[in-house]
């Protein structure tokens, strides 16, 4: 299956700093989503951006989408210790069997 | 609060001993999914139900089966668990009409250990 690739695989920053995670995918999509997963828990939906949107904000989250480059970024501003989690992008592919395909994730650690 | 519930949260079984994981939802969503997630990996879709229609992923082993007796409940049956089936199993739901690949709501997961 074609998965998104996330970069970096792991990121460690100080509390208060901004965190940026990137996601690349391979096929045309309807939308791209970002999810957060705390250790040993289920995934929590953060934000959805549609293929005709370029940027979206939700609180301290900012997501961009560049369909020409097949890439997206998630920016978390003013990070907090509670933001420590794994972050996954997920895409639905227009062609072929539609399903939500997750990237490998970025493991974010916020140091107090 | 409307939610997705998975029971049990932790399940230990023996090699080859059938096990059933359960998922229930109070969201009244049409679509229910089962994912397998191994350590430090992406969730991998095993199958999903759109109402009563079952959709199996091509690479899901026959060892994995599912039942959805009604809208609220969905079960994952592992007929003969192997050591490689040890993983977190995640249940999720979603509801059209946005497109049933839109936002999914996940349960907390069941961590399966195979001895």
HADDOCK unambig.tbl for C-alpha pairs under 7 A between the chains (distance, minus, plus):
assign (segid A and resid 41 and name CA) (segid B and resid 108 and name CA) 4.95 0.50 0.50
assign (segid A and resid 41 and name CA) (segid B and resid 109 and name CA) 6.20 0.50 0.50
assign (segid A and resid 42 and name CA) (segid B and resid 90 and name CA) 6.64 0.50 0.50
assign (segid A and resid 42 and name CA) (segid B and resid 106 and name CA) 5.68 0.50 0.50
assign (segid A and resid 42 and name CA) (segid B and resid 107 and name CA) 5.54 0.50 0.50
assign (segid A and resid 42 and name CA) (segid B and resid 108 and name CA) 4.16 0.50 0.50
assign (segid A and resid 42 and name CA) (segid B and resid 109 and name CA) 5.49 0.50 0.50
assign (segid A and resid 43 and name CA) (segid B and resid 106 and name CA) 5.67 0.50 0.50
assign (segid A and resid 44 and name CA) (segid B and resid 106 and name CA) 6.66 0.50 0.50
assign (segid A and resid 45 and name CA) (segid B and resid 103 and name CA) 6.73 0.50 0.50
assign (segid A and resid 45 and name CA) (segid B and resid 104 and name CA) 6.95 0.50 0.50
assign (segid A and resid 92 and name CA) (segid B and resid 101 and name CA) 6.35 0.50 0.50
assign (segid A and resid 99 and name CA) (segid B and resid 101 and name CA) 6.38 0.50 0.50
assign (segid A and resid 100 and name CA) (segid B and resid 101 and name CA) 5.99 0.50 0.50
assign (segid A and resid 102 and name CA) (segid B and resid 42 and name CA) 5.81 0.50 0.50
assign (segid A and resid 102 and name CA) (segid B and resid 43 and name CA) 6.47 0.50 0.50
assign (segid A and resid 103 and name CA) (segid B and resid 42 and name CA) 5.97 0.50 0.50
assign (segid A and resid 104 and name CA) (segid B and resid 41 and name CA) 5.66 0.50 0.50
assign (segid A and resid 104 and name CA) (segid B and resid 42 and name CA) 4.72 0.50 0.50
assign (segid A and resid 105 and name CA) (segid B and resid 42 and name CA) 6.64 0.50 0.50
